[in-house]
Amino acid sequence: MKLKDRLPNMSVDDSLALLQTNGMLIKRPFLLAERFGLAGFKEANWEKRLLPVRSA
């Protein structure tokens, strides 16, 4: 699809339309929160963001 070349010049609407027609373009799992986002699964990243801080 040569997306590397096309994406910089695509509108947001065109980008979203492409994602709607081809779900394989989305890295899963993903999480969007108010102050951060996570894409793909690297356990350490998810733990850092989602688990409460433990006191010693």
PQR file of N, CA, C, O and H, with PARSE charges and radii, in Angstrom:
ATOM      1  N   MET A   1       0.809  -1.203   0.000 -0.4000 1.5000
ATOM      2  CA  MET A   1       0.000   0.000   0.000 -0.0000 2.0000
ATOM      3  C   MET A   1       0.853   1.269   0.000  0.5500 1.7000
ATOM      4  O   MET A   1       0.333   2.365  -0.209 -0.5500 1.4000
ATOM      5  N   LYS A   2       2.143   1.127   0.231 -0.4000 1.5000
ATOM      6  CA  LYS A   2       3.079   2.263   0.236 -0.0000 2.0000
ATOM      7  C   LYS A   2       2.614   3.387   1.169  0.5500 1.7000
ATOM      8  O   LYS A   2       2.684   4.568   0.829 -0.5500 1.4000
ATOM      9  H   LYS A   2       2.565   0.237   0.401  0.4000 1.0000
ATOM     10  N   LEU A   3       2.138   2.988   2.349 -0.4000 1.5000
ATOM     11  CA  LEU A   3       1.610   3.969   3.295 -0.0000 2.0000
ATOM     12  C   LEU A   3       2.676   4.915   3.812  0.5500 1.7000
ATOM     13  O   LEU A   3       2.383   6.068   4.126 -0.5500 1.4000
ATOM     14  H   LEU A   3       2.080   2.028   2.625  0.4000 1.0000
ATOM     15  N   LYS A   4       3.893   4.449   3.904 -0.4000 1.5000
ATOM     16  CA  LYS A   4       4.984   5.303   4.380 -0.0000 2.0000
ATOM     17  C   LYS A   4       5.075   6.559   3.521  0.5500 1.7000
ATOM     18  O   LYS A   4       5.372   7.641   4.027 -0.5500 1.4000
ATOM     19  H   LYS A   4       4.131   3.512   3.650  0.4000 1.0000
ATOM     20  N   ASP A   5       4.823   6.416   2.242 -0.4000 1.5000
ATOM     21  CA  ASP A   5       4.896   7.546   1.321 -0.0000 2.0000
ATOM     22  C   ASP A   5       3.591   8.351   1.287  0.5500 1.7000
ATOM     23  O   ASP A   5       3.607   9.565   1.083 -0.5500 1.4000
ATOM     24  H   ASP A   5       4.582   5.536   1.831  0.4000 1.0000
ATOM     25  N   ARG A   6       2.479   7.673   1.486 -0.4000 1.5000
ATOM     26  CA  ARG A   6       1.178   8.323   1.356 -0.0000 2.0000
ATOM     27  C   ARG A   6       0.728   9.071   2.618  0.5500 1.7000
ATOM     28  O   ARG A   6       0.123  10.139   2.527 -0.5500 1.4000
ATOM     29  H   ARG A   6       2.465   6.687   1.652  0.4000 1.0000
ATOM     30  N   LEU A   7       1.028   8.501   3.802 -0.4000 1.5000
ATOM     31  CA  LEU A   7       0.496   9.065   5.045 -0.0000 2.0000
ATOM     32  C   LEU A   7       0.836  10.530   5.294  0.5500 1.7000
ATOM     33  O   LEU A   7      -0.042  11.273   5.734 -0.5500 1.4000
ATOM     34  H   LEU A   7       1.519   7.633   3.876  0.4000 1.0000
ATOM     35  N   PRO A   8       2.056  10.984   5.038 -0.5600 1.5000
ATOM     36  CA  PRO A   8       2.356  12.390   5.336  0.2800 2.0000
ATOM     37  C   PRO A   8       1.457  13.387   4.602  0.5500 1.7000
ATOM     38  O   PRO A   8       1.275  14.512   5.067 -0.5500 1.4000
ATOM     39  N   ASN A   9       0.900  12.988   3.470 -0.4000 1.5000
ATOM     40  CA  ASN A   9       0.070  13.894   2.673 -0.0000 2.0000
ATOM     41  C   ASN A   9      -1.422  13.602   2.769  0.5500 1.7000
ATOM     42  O   ASN A   9      -2.222  14.267   2.111 -0.5500 1.4000
ATOM     43  H   ASN A   9       1.048  12.075   3.092  0.4000 1.0000
ATOM     44  N   MET A  10      -1.807  12.618   3.579 -0.4000 1.5000
ATOM     45  CA  MET A  10      -3.219  12.252   3.701 -0.0000 2.0000
ATOM     46  C   MET A  10      -3.914  13.142   4.726  0.5500 1.7000
ATOM     47  O   MET A  10      -3.325  13.540   5.731 -0.5500 1.4000
ATOM     48  H   MET A  10      -1.157  12.078   4.113  0.4000 1.0000
ATOM     49  N   SER A  11      -5.172  13.442   4.450 -0.4000 1.5000
ATOM     50  CA  SER A  11      -5.974  14.180   5.425 -0.0000 2.0000
ATOM     51  C   SER A  11      -6.356  13.233   6.561  0.5500 1.7000
ATOM     52  O   SER A  11      -6.259  12.013   6.428 -0.5500 1.4000
ATOM     53  H   SER A  11      -5.651  13.119   3.633  0.4000 1.0000
ATOM     54  N   VAL A  12      -6.786  13.806   7.663 -0.4000 1.5000
ATOM     55  CA  VAL A  12      -7.242  12.986   8.788 -0.0000 2.0000
ATOM     56  C   VAL A  12      -8.429  12.128   8.349  0.5500 1.7000
ATOM     57  O   VAL A  12      -8.498  10.946   8.687 -0.5500 1.4000
ATOM     58  H   VAL A  12      -6.865  14.797   7.771  0.4000 1.0000
ATOM     59  N   ASP A  13      -9.352  12.710   7.609 -0.4000 1.5000
ATOM     60  CA  ASP A  13     -10.520  11.957   7.147 -0.0000 2.0000
ATOM     61  C   ASP A  13     -10.119  10.778   6.264  0.5500 1.7000
ATOM     62  O   ASP A  13     -10.671   9.686   6.399 -0.5500 1.4000
ATOM     63  H   ASP A  13      -9.296  13.670   7.335  0.4000 1.0000
ATOM     64  N   ASP A  14      -9.165  10.993   5.363 -0.4000 1.5000
ATOM     65  CA  ASP A  14      -8.704   9.907   4.502 -0.0000 2.0000
ATOM     66  C   ASP A  14      -7.995   8.825   5.322  0.5500 1.7000
ATOM     67  O   ASP A  14      -8.156   7.634   5.055 -0.5500 1.4000
ATOM     68  H   ASP A  14      -8.717  11.881   5.254  0.4000 1.0000
ATOM     69  N   SER A  15      -7.218   9.240   6.309 -0.4000 1.5000
ATOM     70  CA  SER A  15      -6.520   8.277   7.165 -0.0000 2.0000
ATOM     71  C   SER A  15      -7.517   7.427   7.942  0.5500 1.7000
ATOM     72  O   SER A  15      -7.361   6.210   8.038 -0.5500 1.4000
ATOM     73  H   SER A  15      -7.088  10.208   6.526  0.4000 1.0000
ATOM     74  N   LEU A  16      -8.542   8.071   8.498 -0.4000 1.5000
ATOM     75  CA  LEU A  16      -9.559   7.331   9.249 -0.0000 2.0000
ATOM     76  C   LEU A  16     -10.355   6.401   8.348  0.5500 1.7000
ATOM     77  O   LEU A  16     -10.699   5.289   8.750 -0.5500 1.4000
ATOM     78  H   LEU A  16      -8.669   9.060   8.420  0.4000 1.0000
ATOM     79  N   ALA A  17     -10.648   6.842   7.146 -0.4000 1.5000
ATOM     80  CA  ALA A  17     -11.369   5.987   6.194 -0.0000 2.0000
ATOM     81  C   ALA A  17     -10.541   4.750   5.869  0.5500 1.7000
ATOM     82  O   ALA A  17     -11.085   3.650   5.767 -0.5500 1.4000
ATOM     83  H   ALA A  17     -10.368   7.744   6.819  0.4000 1.0000
ATOM     84  N   LEU A  18      -9.241   4.917   5.708 -0.4000 1.5000
ATOM     85  CA  LEU A  18      -8.362   3.779   5.430 -0.0000 2.0000
ATOM     86  C   LEU A  18      -8.360   2.801   6.603  0.5500 1.7000
ATOM     87  O   LEU A  18      -8.409   1.589   6.396 -0.5500 1.4000
ATOM     88  H   LEU A  18      -8.799   5.811   5.791  0.4000 1.0000
ATOM     89  N   LEU A  19      -8.304   3.313   7.824 -0.4000 1.5000
ATOM     90  CA  LEU A  19      -8.343   2.455   9.008 -0.0000 2.0000
ATOM     91  C   LEU A  19      -9.670   1.708   9.115  0.5500 1.7000
ATOM     92  O   LEU A  19      -9.698   0.552   9.535 -0.5500 1.4000
ATOM     93  H   LEU A  19      -8.264   4.298   7.992  0.4000 1.0000
ATOM     94  N   GLN A  20     -10.760   2.355   8.740 -0.4000 1.5000
ATOM     95  CA  GLN A  20     -12.071   1.720   8.797 -0.0000 2.0000
ATOM     96  C   GLN A  20     -12.182   0.558   7.821  0.5500 1.7000
ATOM     97  O   GLN A  20     -12.898  -0.408   8.084 -0.5500 1.4000
ATOM     98  H   GLN A  20     -10.738   3.294   8.398  0.4000 1.0000
ATOM     99  N   THR A  21     -11.487   0.644   6.713 -0.4000 1.5000
ATOM    100  CA  THR A  21     -11.603  -0.406   5.698 -0.0000 2.0000
ATOM    101  C   THR A  21     -10.573  -1.514   5.871  0.5500 1.7000
ATOM    102  O   THR A  21     -10.712  -2.581   5.274 -0.5500 1.4000
ATOM    103  H   THR A  21     -10.905   1.429   6.500  0.4000 1.0000
ATOM    104  N   ASN A  22      -9.534  -1.276   6.685 -0.4000 1.5000
ATOM    105  CA  ASN A  22      -8.496  -2.284   6.852 -0.0000 2.0000
ATOM    106  C   ASN A  22      -8.024  -2.313   8.307  0.5500 1.7000
ATOM    107  O   ASN A  22      -7.061  -1.639   8.671 -0.5500 1.4000
ATOM    108  H   ASN A  22      -9.421  -0.409   7.170  0.4000 1.0000
ATOM    109  N   GLY A  23      -8.713  -3.100   9.131 -0.4000 1.5000
ATOM    110  CA  GLY A  23      -8.404  -3.189  10.547 -0.0000 2.0000
ATOM    111  C   GLY A  23      -7.023  -3.726  10.853  0.5500 1.7000
ATOM    112  O   GLY A  23      -6.520  -3.545  11.962 -0.5500 1.4000
ATOM    113  H   GLY A  23      -9.496  -3.647   8.836  0.4000 1.0000
ATOM    114  N   MET A  24      -6.402  -4.383   9.892 -0.4000 1.5000
ATOM    115  CA  MET A  24      -5.049  -4.925  10.121 -0.0000 2.0000
ATOM    116  C   MET A  24      -4.003  -3.823  10.226  0.5500 1.7000
ATOM    117  O   MET A  24      -2.862  -4.094  10.600 -0.5500 1.4000
ATOM    118  H   MET A  24      -6.810  -4.531   8.991  0.4000 1.0000
ATOM    119  N   LEU A  25      -4.366  -2.599   9.907 -0.4000 1.5000
ATOM    120  CA  LEU A  25      -3.429  -1.486  10.011 -0.0000 2.0000
ATOM    121  C   LEU A  25      -3.273  -1.004  11.447  0.5500 1.7000
ATOM    122  O   LEU A  25      -2.336  -0.268  11.756 -0.5500 1.4000
ATOM    123  H   LEU A  25      -5.293  -2.379   9.603  0.4000 1.0000
ATOM    124  N   ILE A  26      -4.183  -1.413  12.324 -0.4000 1.5000
ATOM    125  CA  ILE A  26      -4.155  -0.964  13.719 -0.0000 2.0000
ATOM    126  C   ILE A  26      -3.357  -1.961  14.542  0.5500 1.7000
ATOM    127  O   ILE A  26      -3.627  -3.162  14.529 -0.5500 1.4000
ATOM    128  H   ILE A  26      -4.944  -2.011  12.072  0.4000 1.0000
ATOM    129  N   LYS A  27      -2.369  -1.440  15.258 -0.4000 1.5000
ATOM    130  CA  LYS A  27      -1.591  -2.290  16.146 -0.0000 2.0000
ATOM    131  C   LYS A  27      -2.428  -2.561  17.383  0.5500 1.7000
ATOM    132  O   LYS A  27      -2.898  -1.630  18.038 -0.5500 1.4000
ATOM    133  H   LYS A  27      -2.150  -0.464  15.269  0.4000 1.0000
ATOM    134  N   ARG A  28      -2.613  -3.825  17.701 -0.4000 1.5000
ATOM    135  CA  ARG A  28      -3.470  -4.179  18.814 -0.0000 2.0000
ATOM    136  C   ARG A  28      -2.681  -4.899  19.870  0.5500 1.7000
ATOM    137  O   ARG A  28      -1.688  -5.540  19.528 -0.5500 1.4000
ATOM    138  H   ARG A  28      -2.231  -4.581  17.169  0.4000 1.0000
ATOM    139  N   PRO A  29      -3.043  -4.842  21.102 -0.5600 1.5000
ATOM    140  CA  PRO A  29      -4.114  -4.017  21.634  0.2800 2.0000
ATOM    141  C   PRO A  29      -3.694  -2.558  21.706  0.5500 1.7000
ATOM    142  O   PRO A  29      -2.509  -2.239  21.611 -0.5500 1.4000
ATOM    143  N   PHE A  30      -4.669  -1.677  21.875 -0.4000 1.5000
ATOM    144  CA  PHE A  30      -4.339  -0.277  22.086 -0.0000 2.0000
ATOM    145  C   PHE A  30      -5.273   0.310  23.130  0.5500 1.7000
ATOM    146  O   PHE A  30      -6.402  -0.149  23.309 -0.5500 1.4000
ATOM    147  H   PHE A  30      -5.632  -1.936  21.952  0.4000 1.0000
ATOM    148  N   LEU A  31      -4.784   1.326  23.810 -0.4000 1.5000
ATOM    149  CA  LEU A  31      -5.530   1.987  24.864 -0.0000 2.0000
ATOM    150  C   LEU A  31      -5.255   3.473  24.786  0.5500 1.7000
ATOM    151  O   LEU A  31      -4.100   3.897  24.762 -0.5500 1.4000
ATOM    152  H   LEU A  31      -3.867   1.699  23.665  0.4000 1.0000
ATOM    153  N   LEU A  32      -6.310   4.261  24.746 -0.4000 1.5000
ATOM    154  CA  LEU A  32      -6.173   5.708  24.784 -0.0000 2.0000
ATOM    155  C   LEU A  32      -6.768   6.194  26.092  0.5500 1.7000
ATOM    156  O   LEU A  32      -7.941   5.955  26.377 -0.5500 1.4000
ATOM    157  H   LEU A  32      -7.249   3.916  24.765  0.4000 1.0000
ATOM    158  N   ALA A  33      -5.962   6.871  26.880 -0.4000 1.5000
ATOM    159  CA  ALA A  33      -6.408   7.436  28.147 -0.0000 2.0000
ATOM    160  C   ALA A  33      -6.283   8.953  28.060  0.5500 1.7000
ATOM    161  O   ALA A  33      -5.825   9.492  27.052 -0.5500 1.4000
ATOM    162  H   ALA A  33      -5.009   7.065  26.649  0.4000 1.0000
ATOM    163  N   GLU A  34      -6.693   9.632  29.120 -0.4000 1.5000
ATOM    164  CA  GLU A  34      -6.661  11.090  29.090 -0.0000 2.0000
ATOM    165  C   GLU A  34      -5.246  11.639  28.925  0.5500 1.7000
ATOM    166  O   GLU A  34      -5.044  12.635  28.229 -0.5500 1.4000
ATOM    167  H   GLU A  34      -7.065   9.195  29.938  0.4000 1.0000
ATOM    168  N   ARG A  35      -4.269  10.996  29.560 -0.4000 1.5000
ATOM    169  CA  ARG A  35      -2.908  11.541  29.545 -0.0000 2.0000
ATOM    170  C   ARG A  35      -1.872  10.650  28.876  0.5500 1.7000
ATOM    171  O   ARG A  35      -0.691  10.995  28.857 -0.5500 1.4000
ATOM    172  H   ARG A  35      -4.433  10.187  30.125  0.4000 1.0000
ATOM    173  N   PHE A  36      -2.282   9.525  28.332 -0.4000 1.5000
ATOM    174  CA  PHE A  36      -1.319   8.642  27.667 -0.0000 2.0000
ATOM    175  C   PHE A  36      -2.031   7.692  26.720  0.5500 1.7000
ATOM    176  O   PHE A  36      -3.252   7.543  26.767 -0.5500 1.4000
ATOM    177  H   PHE A  36      -3.242   9.245  28.347  0.4000 1.0000
ATOM    178  N   GLY A  37      -1.260   7.061  25.873 -0.4000 1.5000
ATOM    179  CA  GLY A  37      -1.771   6.032  24.982 -0.0000 2.0000
ATOM    180  C   GLY A  37      -0.787   4.878  24.939  0.5500 1.7000
ATOM    181  O   GLY A  37       0.421   5.082  25.053 -0.5500 1.4000
ATOM    182  H   GLY A  37      -0.268   7.182  25.834  0.4000 1.0000
ATOM    183  N   LEU A  38      -1.299   3.670  24.777 -0.4000 1.5000
ATOM    184  CA  LEU A  38      -0.462   2.479  24.645 -0.0000 2.0000
ATOM    185  C   LEU A  38      -0.880   1.733  23.389  0.5500 1.7000
ATOM    186  O   LEU A  38      -2.069   1.576  23.111 -0.5500 1.4000
ATOM    187  H   LEU A  38      -2.281   3.504  24.684  0.4000 1.0000
ATOM    188  N   ALA A  39       0.113   1.273  22.632 -0.4000 1.5000
ATOM    189  CA  ALA A  39      -0.169   0.483  21.431 -0.0000 2.0000
ATOM    190  C   ALA A  39       0.749  -0.721  21.416  0.5500 1.7000
ATOM    191  O   ALA A  39       1.932  -0.616  21.739 -0.5500 1.4000
ATOM    192  H   ALA A  39       1.079   1.401  22.857  0.4000 1.0000
ATOM    193  N   GLY A  40       0.196  -1.870  21.037 -0.4000 1.5000
ATOM    194  CA  GLY A  40       0.976  -3.094  21.085 -0.0000 2.0000
ATOM    195  C   GLY A  40       1.066  -3.568  22.524  0.5500 1.7000
ATOM    196  O   GLY A  40       0.586  -2.893  23.435 -0.5500 1.4000
ATOM    197  H   GLY A  40      -0.765  -1.955  20.775  0.4000 1.0000
ATOM    198  N   PHE A  41       1.672  -4.712  22.729 -0.4000 1.5000
ATOM    199  CA  PHE A  41       1.740  -5.209  24.100 -0.0000 2.0000
ATOM    200  C   PHE A  41       3.178  -5.456  24.520  0.5500 1.7000
ATOM    201  O   PHE A  41       3.806  -6.441  24.133 -0.5500 1.4000
ATOM    202  H   PHE A  41       2.062  -5.260  21.989  0.4000 1.0000
ATOM    203  N   LYS A  42       3.670  -4.539  25.316 -0.4000 1.5000
ATOM    204  CA  LYS A  42       4.926  -4.719  26.035 -0.0000 2.0000
ATOM    205  C   LYS A  42       4.538  -4.662  27.501  0.5500 1.7000
ATOM    206  O   LYS A  42       4.223  -3.599  28.037 -0.5500 1.4000
ATOM    207  H   LYS A  42       3.159  -3.739  25.631  0.4000 1.0000
ATOM    208  N   GLU A  43       4.565  -5.823  28.139 -0.4000 1.5000
ATOM    209  CA  GLU A  43       4.026  -5.960  29.485 -0.0000 2.0000
ATOM    210  C   GLU A  43       4.538  -4.895  30.447  0.5500 1.7000
ATOM    211  O   GLU A  43       3.763  -4.352  31.233 -0.5500 1.4000
ATOM    212  H   GLU A  43       4.821  -6.686  27.704  0.4000 1.0000
ATOM    213  N   ALA A  44       5.818  -4.592  30.397 -0.4000 1.5000
ATOM    214  CA  ALA A  44       6.391  -3.607  31.317 -0.0000 2.0000
ATOM    215  C   ALA A  44       5.745  -2.234  31.128  0.5500 1.7000
ATOM    216  O   ALA A  44       5.499  -1.534  32.110 -0.5500 1.4000
ATOM    217  H   ALA A  44       6.448  -5.033  29.759  0.4000 1.0000
ATOM    218  N   ASN A  45       5.471  -1.843  29.899 -0.4000 1.5000
ATOM    219  CA  ASN A  45       4.829  -0.545  29.641 -0.0000 2.0000
ATOM    220  C   ASN A  45       3.417  -0.505  30.208  0.5500 1.7000
ATOM    221  O   ASN A  45       3.010   0.494  30.802 -0.5500 1.4000
ATOM    222  H   ASN A  45       5.672  -2.412  29.101  0.4000 1.0000
ATOM    223  N   TRP A  46       2.672  -1.589  30.027 -0.4000 1.5000
ATOM    224  CA  TRP A  46       1.300  -1.636  30.537 -0.0000 2.0000
ATOM    225  C   TRP A  46       1.298  -1.627  32.066  0.5500 1.7000
ATOM    226  O   TRP A  46       0.491  -0.933  32.685 -0.5500 1.4000
ATOM    227  H   TRP A  46       3.002  -2.400  29.544  0.4000 1.0000
ATOM    228  N   GLU A  47       2.199  -2.395  32.669 -0.4000 1.5000
ATOM    229  CA  GLU A  47       2.276  -2.411  34.132 -0.0000 2.0000
ATOM    230  C   GLU A  47       2.620  -1.027  34.675  0.5500 1.7000
ATOM    231  O   GLU A  47       2.021  -0.571  35.649 -0.5500 1.4000
ATOM    232  H   GLU A  47       2.854  -2.959  32.167  0.4000 1.0000
ATOM    233  N   LYS A  48       3.568  -0.372  34.054 -0.4000 1.5000
ATOM    234  CA  LYS A  48       3.997   0.950  34.511 -0.0000 2.0000
ATOM    235  C   LYS A  48       2.830   1.936  34.504  0.5500 1.7000
ATOM    236  O   LYS A  48       2.691   2.742  35.424 -0.5500 1.4000
ATOM    237  H   LYS A  48       4.055  -0.742  33.263  0.4000 1.0000
ATOM    238  N   ARG A  49       2.004   1.871  33.482 -0.4000 1.5000
ATOM    239  CA  ARG A  49       0.903   2.825  33.352 -0.0000 2.0000
ATOM    240  C   ARG A  49      -0.359   2.447  34.112  0.5500 1.7000
ATOM    241  O   ARG A  49      -1.104   3.323  34.553 -0.5500 1.4000
ATOM    242  H   ARG A  49       2.117   1.216  32.735  0.4000 1.0000
ATOM    243  N   LEU A  50      -0.607   1.136  34.270 -0.4000 1.5000
ATOM    244  CA  LEU A  50      -1.904   0.717  34.784 -0.0000 2.0000
ATOM    245  C   LEU A  50      -1.913   0.219  36.224  0.5500 1.7000
ATOM    246  O   LEU A  50      -2.939   0.317  36.896 -0.5500 1.4000
ATOM    247  H   LEU A  50      -0.002   0.425  33.912  0.4000 1.0000
ATOM    248  N   LEU A  51      -0.801  -0.311  36.710 -0.4000 1.5000
ATOM    249  CA  LEU A  51      -0.780  -0.814  38.069 -0.0000 2.0000
ATOM    250  C   LEU A  51      -0.506   0.309  39.051  0.5500 1.7000
ATOM    251  O   LEU A  51       0.303   1.192  38.768 -0.5500 1.4000
ATOM    252  H   LEU A  51       0.033  -0.391  36.164  0.4000 1.0000
ATOM    253  N   PRO A  52      -1.165   0.290  40.197 -0.5600 1.5000
ATOM    254  CA  PRO A  52      -0.918   1.353  41.185  0.2800 2.0000
ATOM    255  C   PRO A  52       0.514   1.269  41.719  0.5500 1.7000
ATOM    256  O   PRO A  52       1.125   0.200  41.745 -0.5500 1.4000
ATOM    257  N   VAL A  53       1.020   2.399  42.134 -0.4000 1.5000
ATOM    258  CA  VAL A  53       2.363   2.453  42.710 -0.0000 2.0000
ATOM    259  C   VAL A  53       2.325   1.751  44.062  0.5500 1.7000
ATOM    260  O   VAL A  53       1.462   2.025  44.897 -0.5500 1.4000
ATOM    261  H   VAL A  53       0.524   3.267  42.113  0.4000 1.0000
ATOM    262  N   ARG A  54       3.268   0.849  44.261 -0.4000 1.5000
ATOM    263  CA  ARG A  54       3.323   0.105  45.522 -0.0000 2.0000
ATOM    264  C   ARG A  54       4.336   0.744  46.438  0.5500 1.7000
ATOM    265  O   ARG A  54       5.465   1.016  46.029 -0.5500 1.4000
ATOM    266  H   ARG A  54       3.969   0.627  43.583  0.4000 1.0000
ATOM    267  N   SER A  55       3.949   0.984  47.659 -0.4000 1.5000
ATOM    268  CA  SER A  55       4.909   1.538  48.624 -0.0000 2.0000
ATOM    269  C   SER A  55       5.645   0.407  49.311  0.5500 1.7000
ATOM    270  O   SER A  55       5.100  -0.684  49.477 -0.5500 1.4000
ATOM    271  H   SER A  55       3.032   0.763  47.991  0.4000 1.0000
ATOM    272  N   ALA A  56       6.885   0.662  49.713 -0.4000 1.5000
ATOM    273  CA  ALA A  56       7.725  -0.366  50.324 -0.0000 2.0000
ATOM    274  C   ALA A  56       7.371  -0.607  51.763  0.5500 1.7000
ATOM    275  O   ALA A  56       7.989  -1.446  52.419 -0.5500 1.4000
ATOM    276  H   ALA A  56       7.328   1.549  49.578  0.4000 1.0000
TER
END
